[in-house]
C-alpha cells in the first residue's frame, strides 16, 4: 500500500509527541506505548504516557485560551468560519487520515473514509452552523414587584469552560469529533485524550486545527493510558466537564472521580443491543441487515445489534440466511479493497473475545459458526454466531464488542420485548417487520435510546444518540449535543 506523502512524513517520527499549546511537545514521563497495526502485527508508532504534570500543562493552555480575549470574544460567525475551514481540511486529508486509522485501528479503509473521516467532516460542518444559533429565551414570570415595576426575565447560554474529552479506539476520529465540534461551537476549549490504541489520528487532527487558524490551546491532545493520563485529566480541578465514551466499568470509575470536584460529566457507555425479527419481516433484507449491524467494524461498534431475537416459526431459516452471509465474508487487511471484515484492534482485545467465546461454549450455548482466527498473522476473528435457548446465557448478557452474534428464538411480541429489555444495557435496538403496529409497539416499549426499524442503526449529526440504564447518560449529537457544553444562566431585570 502506497501511503500519501504527508502521512509518510507524519509517520516517519521516532516518537509521536503530545500536542500542547499549539505544538508537539515531549511528555515528561519515560513510559512508552507502541501503536501496532493489528493486521500485520507491525509497529506503526510510539507514544509516551503523559503524567499529571503533562496534563497540568495541557489544561493550563486550554484554560488560558478559554479566558483569552482572542477566543472568548471571538464573534460566533468567525468561530463558525474556522470550523468550516477545519472540516474542509479534514476532507482534503481524507486519504491520509483514513489510511492512518486503518493502520492504527485495523478497520477497512472504506469504513475509515466514510464513517470516521467523513463522519468527522459532517459533524464539524453541522456544529459550525450552531456557533451562530445558540440563544436563550425571554420568559414571562409571575414575580410580584412594587407598583410600576416590571420583570424582564431571560436565559442565556454560556460556554462551560475547559472540556476533558476521553475517547475509545473504535471510531477514533468521528467520536472525537462528536465531542470537539460541539464543545468548540459552544465556545469551550478542549483537552482530548485518545485511546492508547489509536492516538495518532488525533495528533494529526491537531495539526489541521492549527492549519485552520484556531488560536493555540483550543485543542490539546494528550497521549497516554487510562490509569495515568485519563485519571489525571478527570481529577484536574480546572476541568469544567468530562465527556467520556468507553466501557461501562471505566465510565463508572470516571463518574465517581469527577464528582469529587463536582465536574460535570457525560458518559456514553457500553451496549448489548437487540434486533427483533418478526415472521413477516422482509427475508431478503433481514440477513444482510442483521449481518451489517453486528459485523461492521468487526463488531467493535457500541450500537452493534449483537443479540438477534427471531420469531420461532422461522428461526431456522433466518438463522441459516445470516450464517450464509457471515460465512462468505472476505476477511483481510483493511487496505484490501475487497475485504469485508478486518482484524480486531489489538492482541489483548482478540484474547478477550476469544475468552468470551470459549466461556460461551463452556456455558452450554451452541456455537453455530466462527469462533476462530482464520489467518496465521494478525488479530482476526471469523464472524461468530451462537444460538441460545436461554436469555440468561453468558453470551446473551455480556457485551463482547467483537464480531459475535447471539440468536435467541421468541414466541410473540410480548416475549420478544421481555427478552430484548432483559439486559443491563439500553443503548440501541432494531425492529424488523412489515407491520407498522408491531413496529410502533416495539418503539414504545424498548428501553433503549437509539432505535431503527428495518435497518441497522446509523448515526447522523442531527440525530441525538444516548443510552438508557448502564449505557450511560449525556446524549451526544443534535442540538442537545451542543447544549451539553453550555451553562444555562437565568436573569431577571427589574425595571
Ligand atoms: P475503555 O473504557 O477501556 O477506554 C476508553 C477510554 O478511556 C480510553 O481512552 C482509555 O485510555 C480511557 N480510560 C481507561 N481507564 C480510565 C480511567 N480510569 N480514567 C480515565 N480514562 C480512562 O473502552 P474501550 O475499550 O476503548 O472502548 C470500548 C467500549 O466503549 C465498549 O464498551 C463500547 O461499547 C464503548 N463505546 C460506547 C459508545 C457510545 O456512544 N455509547 C461508543 C463507542 C464505544
Boltz pocket constraint, residues with backbone or C-beta under 6 A from the ligand:
constraints:
  - pocket:
      binder: B
      contacts: [[A, 166], [A, 167], [A, 168], [A, 169], [A, 170], [A, 175], [A, 193], [A, 194], [A, 195], [A, 196], [A, 224], [A, 225], [A, 226], [A, 227], [A, 229], [A, 230], [A, 231], [A, 234], [A, 245], [A, 246], [A, 247], [A, 248], [A, 250], [A, 251], [A, 253], [A, 254], [A, 268], [A, 269], [A, 270], [A, 271], [A, 301], [A, 302], [A, 399], [A, 401], [A, 427], [A, 467], [A, 471], [A, 472]]
      max_distance: 6.0
